[in-house]
Amino acid sequence: MSVAPRAGDAPAETLRLAVGAATDAAGREENQDAAAALALGASGGDTDDFLLLVADGMGGHAAGDVASRIALETLTAAFLSLPAGDLGQALKQAYRQANDAIYAAAEAEPTHAGMGTTLTAALLRGKYATVAHVGDSRAYLLRGEGVTQVTRDHTVVADDVAQGRINADAAKSDPRRNRLTHAVGTHPRLDRDLPSIFELTLLPGDRLMLCSDGLYEALDDADLRSVLRQADPGDAARALVALAKERGTKDNATAVVAAAIPTRVPAAGAVPREVGRTGGVPGMAIAAVIAVILVVLLLVALLILGAPR
């Protein structure tokens, strides 16, 4: 039996994901940022599951690099594949593991005392993104012409803005803007309310970007909008880092980009119907009805002809 789609069924728009990352020492002698854009559980095949991560380490000589690297290693080990269930809770658990590992490493090495890191990460399950955040690295969403900061900085100045003590424009040049209120690894336990969790549903054409402060402080929304439109997210990440260096960033610059690329597939709601049906009645059934009618007519004709005159 052959099937055919309903007349007028049109392909539906959906999306596939692509990711890329770039990081550079930029305005510093050494790079204490760490970045990841990893496919999860792909085994060499296609996947729509990804881990994105930006960590901006802080501390004494080389300590910031150690802290951000531990954060990266802890999360990549925690998410070899995407877990079932609540991704926000899975991220919270992984952040606590990273905090414990960084704090223990600082306790073991006196020269690394007090080290810590910002940590902004995202788990992507198809079009669904779960973002976890501690510190002042950021997540941005480009949708159409709009650029939205998804995360809120854990800084003294961001708290002042939230309380209405200063405005957002003044915050950009406030000398306290990089003074963190929370970081990963600086205390024996991560605050119970951390990391902050944000959940997004990506639409075809969206761009999700994670970045360090060395990148976003050198660029404005127009820069992000212009560069993130590039089809290849790896090219976009590298172009953003290069532009931050060109603009004279004084810090390490890192960008991790996920692109929700529109694709076309047959309409998911299309219901196939059997070829040969007319008005929902099978062709063989119609033929059987006609045959019965013909037999009845023949019998009536014989009765009429055989009746006495």
C-alpha positions as CSV (number, residue, x, y, z in Angstrom):
1,M,0.0,0.0,0.0
2,S,1.5,3.3,-1.0
3,V,1.1,6.5,1.1
4,A,1.3,10.2,0.1
5,P,1.3,13.4,2.2
6,R,-1.7,15.7,2.3
7,A,-1.7,18.2,-0.5
8,G,-0.4,21.6,0.8
9,D,1.8,20.1,3.5
10,A,4.9,22.4,3.8
11,P,8.3,21.7,5.3
12,A,8.5,22.9,9.0
13,E,11.4,25.0,10.2
14,T,13.5,23.5,12.9
15,L,17.2,23.9,14.0
16,R,20.5,22.1,14.3
17,L,23.2,23.3,16.7
18,A,26.8,24.2,15.9
19,V,29.4,25.4,18.5
20,G,32.8,27.1,18.6
21,A,35.2,28.7,21.1
22,A,38.2,31.0,21.1
23,T,40.5,32.4,23.9
24,D,43.6,34.5,24.0
25,A,45.9,36.1,26.6
26,A,45.1,39.4,24.8
27,G,45.9,42.2,27.3
28,R,47.8,40.0,29.7
29,E,51.1,38.1,29.6
30,E,49.4,34.8,30.5
31,N,45.9,33.4,29.8
32,Q,44.0,32.5,32.9
33,D,40.8,31.9,31.1
34,A,39.6,28.4,30.2
35,A,37.0,27.6,27.5
36,A,35.1,24.6,26.2
37,A,32.6,23.9,23.4
38,L,32.1,20.1,23.5
39,A,29.7,17.7,21.9
40,L,28.5,15.2,24.5
41,G,28.2,11.4,23.9
42,A,28.5,11.8,20.1
43,S,30.7,8.7,19.5
44,G,31.7,10.2,16.2
45,G,28.1,10.8,15.1
46,D,25.8,13.7,15.1
47,T,24.5,15.1,18.4
48,D,22.4,17.9,19.7
49,D,23.9,17.7,23.2
50,F,26.7,20.2,24.1
51,L,28.6,21.6,27.0
52,L,29.7,25.2,26.8
53,L,32.0,26.7,29.4
54,V,34.0,29.9,30.2
55,A,36.1,30.2,33.4
56,D,38.1,33.3,34.3
57,G,40.7,32.4,36.9
58,M,42.0,34.7,39.6
59,G,44.7,34.5,42.2
60,G,48.5,34.9,42.6
61,H,51.1,33.9,40.0
62,A,49.7,31.0,37.9
63,A,47.0,30.3,40.5
64,G,44.2,31.7,38.4
65,D,45.2,29.4,35.6
66,V,45.1,26.5,38.0
67,A,41.6,27.4,39.3
68,S,40.1,27.8,35.8
69,R,41.7,24.6,34.6
70,I,40.3,22.6,37.6
71,A,36.8,24.0,36.9
72,L,37.1,23.0,33.3
73,E,38.3,19.5,34.1
74,T,35.7,18.9,36.8
75,L,32.7,19.9,34.5
76,T,34.0,18.0,31.5
77,A,34.4,14.9,33.7
78,A,30.9,15.4,35.1
79,F,29.3,15.7,31.7
80,L,30.8,13.0,29.4
81,S,27.2,12.6,28.3
82,L,24.1,14.6,29.0
83,P,22.4,13.2,32.1
84,A,18.7,12.4,32.3
85,G,16.5,14.5,34.5
86,D,17.0,18.1,35.8
87,L,20.0,19.7,34.2
88,G,19.9,22.6,36.6
89,Q,20.4,20.3,39.5
90,A,23.1,18.4,37.6
91,L,25.0,21.7,37.1
92,K,24.6,22.7,40.7
93,Q,26.2,19.4,41.8
94,A,29.1,19.8,39.3
95,Y,29.7,23.3,40.5
96,R,30.0,22.1,44.1
97,Q,32.5,19.5,43.0
98,A,34.5,22.1,41.2
99,N,34.4,24.4,44.2
100,D,35.6,21.6,46.5
101,A,38.4,20.6,44.1
102,I,39.7,24.2,43.7
103,Y,39.6,24.9,47.5
104,A,41.4,21.6,48.3
105,A,44.1,22.4,45.7
106,A,44.6,25.8,47.3
107,E,44.9,24.3,50.7
108,A,47.5,21.8,49.4
109,E,49.7,24.5,47.8
110,P,50.3,27.7,49.9
111,T,51.3,29.8,46.9
112,H,47.8,29.2,45.5
113,A,46.0,30.3,48.6
114,G,42.8,32.2,47.8
115,M,42.6,31.2,44.2
116,G,39.2,31.0,42.5
117,T,37.4,31.4,39.2
118,T,34.3,32.7,37.6
119,L,32.4,29.9,36.0
120,T,29.6,30.3,33.4
121,A,28.5,27.0,31.7
122,A,25.6,25.9,29.6
123,L,24.2,22.4,28.8
124,L,22.4,22.2,25.5
125,R,19.8,19.5,24.8
126,G,18.6,20.3,21.3
127,K,16.8,23.7,21.4
128,Y,16.8,23.7,25.2
129,A,19.7,25.5,27.0
130,T,20.3,25.4,30.8
131,V,22.9,28.1,31.9
132,A,24.7,28.0,35.3
133,H,26.6,31.1,36.5
134,V,28.9,32.3,39.2
135,G,31.0,35.5,39.0
136,D,31.2,38.1,36.2
137,S,31.7,36.1,33.1
138,R,28.5,36.4,31.1
139,A,26.0,34.7,28.8
140,Y,24.3,36.7,26.0
141,L,21.5,35.8,23.7
142,L,21.3,37.3,20.2
143,R,17.7,37.0,18.8
144,G,16.9,38.9,15.7
145,E,18.2,42.4,16.3
146,G,18.2,42.2,20.1
147,V,21.2,41.3,22.3
148,T,20.1,40.3,25.8
149,Q,22.4,39.7,28.8
150,V,21.1,36.4,30.2
151,T,23.2,36.3,33.4
152,R,23.6,38.9,36.1
153,D,27.1,39.7,37.4
154,H,28.0,38.7,40.9
155,T,29.8,41.9,41.7
156,V,29.5,44.8,44.1
157,V,28.5,47.2,41.2
158,A,25.8,44.8,39.9
159,D,24.3,44.7,43.3
160,D,24.3,48.5,43.4
161,V,22.5,48.6,40.1
162,A,19.9,46.1,41.2
163,Q,19.3,48.2,44.4
164,G,19.0,51.4,42.3
165,R,22.0,53.0,43.9
166,I,23.7,53.6,40.5
167,N,22.5,53.3,36.9
168,A,23.8,50.8,34.3
169,D,25.8,53.5,32.4
170,A,27.7,54.5,35.5
171,A,28.4,50.9,36.3
172,K,30.4,50.5,33.1
173,S,33.1,52.8,34.4
174,D,32.9,52.2,38.1
175,P,36.3,51.2,39.5
176,R,34.6,48.5,41.6
177,R,33.0,46.8,38.6
178,N,35.3,43.7,38.7
179,R,35.0,43.3,42.5
180,L,33.3,39.9,42.8
181,T,30.8,39.0,45.5
182,H,30.9,35.3,44.6
183,A,33.4,33.0,42.9
184,V,34.1,29.2,42.7
185,G,36.8,27.8,45.0
186,T,37.5,30.8,47.3
187,H,35.5,29.3,50.2
188,P,35.1,25.8,51.6
189,R,31.5,25.6,50.5
190,L,29.7,27.3,47.6
191,D,26.8,29.5,48.6
192,R,23.6,27.4,48.8
193,D,21.9,29.7,46.2
194,L,24.6,29.2,43.7
195,P,25.1,28.7,40.8
196,S,22.4,30.9,39.4
197,I,20.4,28.9,36.9
198,F,18.7,30.2,33.7
199,E,16.7,28.2,31.2
200,L,16.2,29.2,27.6
201,T,14.5,27.8,24.5
202,L,16.5,28.5,21.4
203,L,14.8,29.5,18.2
204,P,16.1,29.1,14.6
205,G,18.6,31.9,14.0
206,D,19.5,32.4,17.7
207,R,23.1,32.8,18.9
208,L,24.1,32.0,22.5
209,M,27.4,33.3,23.7
210,L,29.4,32.9,26.9
211,C,32.3,35.2,27.4
212,S,34.8,36.6,29.9
213,D,34.9,40.2,31.1
214,G,38.0,40.9,29.0
215,L,35.8,40.5,25.9
216,Y,32.5,42.2,26.8
217,E,34.2,45.2,28.4
218,A,35.9,46.0,25.1
219,L,32.8,45.5,22.9
220,D,29.3,46.9,22.7
221,D,26.0,45.4,21.7
222,A,26.4,46.6,18.1
223,D,29.7,44.7,17.9
224,L,28.2,41.5,19.3
225,R,25.2,41.8,16.9
226,S,27.4,42.3,13.9
227,V,29.9,39.5,14.6
228,L,27.6,36.9,16.0
229,R,25.6,36.8,12.8
230,Q,28.4,34.9,11.1
231,A,27.1,31.4,10.1
232,D,30.1,29.5,11.6
233,P,30.2,29.9,15.4
234,G,34.0,29.1,15.5
235,D,34.6,32.0,13.1
236,A,32.4,34.3,15.2
237,A,34.2,33.4,18.4
238,R,37.6,34.1,16.9
239,A,36.4,37.3,15.3
240,L,35.1,38.5,18.7
241,V,38.4,37.8,20.4
242,A,40.3,39.5,17.6
243,L,38.0,42.6,17.8
244,A,38.5,42.8,21.6
245,K,42.2,42.8,21.1
246,E,41.9,45.4,18.4
247,R,39.9,47.6,20.8
248,G,42.6,47.4,23.4
249,T,41.2,45.0,26.0
250,K,43.4,44.9,29.1
251,D,42.5,41.3,30.1
252,N,42.2,37.8,28.7
253,A,39.5,37.6,26.1
254,T,37.3,34.5,25.6
255,A,34.2,33.7,23.6
256,V,32.2,30.5,23.3
257,V,29.3,30.6,20.7
258,A,26.4,28.2,19.9
259,A,24.5,28.8,16.7
260,A,20.9,27.6,16.3
261,I,20.9,27.1,12.5
262,P,17.5,26.9,10.7
263,T,16.8,23.7,8.7
264,R,13.8,22.4,6.9
265,V,12.1,19.0,7.5
266,P,8.7,17.6,6.5
267,A,5.9,19.0,8.6
268,A,5.7,17.0,11.8
269,G,1.9,17.1,11.9
270,A,1.3,15.8,8.4
271,V,-1.0,12.7,8.5
272,P,-0.4,10.2,5.6
273,R,-3.5,8.9,3.8
274,E,-3.9,5.8,1.6
275,V,-3.7,6.4,-2.1
276,G,-6.9,4.9,-3.6
277,R,-9.3,6.2,-0.9
278,T,-12.2,8.4,-1.9
279,G,-13.9,10.4,0.8
280,G,-12.4,8.0,3.3
281,V,-14.1,4.9,1.7
282,P,-11.8,2.2,0.2
283,G,-12.1,1.7,-3.6
284,M,-12.7,-2.0,-3.2
285,A,-15.7,-1.4,-1.0
286,I,-17.3,0.9,-3.6
287,A,-16.9,-1.8,-6.2
288,A,-18.6,-4.4,-4.0
289,V,-21.6,-2.1,-3.4
290,I,-22.0,-1.5,-7.2
291,A,-21.9,-5.3,-7.8
292,V,-24.7,-5.9,-5.3
293,I,-26.8,-3.3,-6.9
294,L,-26.4,-4.8,-10.4
295,V,-27.4,-8.3,-9.1
296,V,-30.5,-6.8,-7.5
297,L,-31.5,-5.0,-10.8
298,L,-30.9,-8.2,-12.8
299,L,-33.2,-10.2,-10.5
300,V,-36.0,-7.6,-10.7
301,A,-35.8,-7.6,-14.5
302,L,-36.1,-11.5,-14.6
303,L,-39.1,-11.4,-12.4
304,I,-40.8,-8.8,-14.6
305,L,-40.2,-10.8,-17.8
306,G,-41.4,-14.1,-16.3
307,A,-44.6,-12.7,-14.9
308,P,-47.9,-13.7,-16.7
309,R,-49.4,-11.2,-19.1
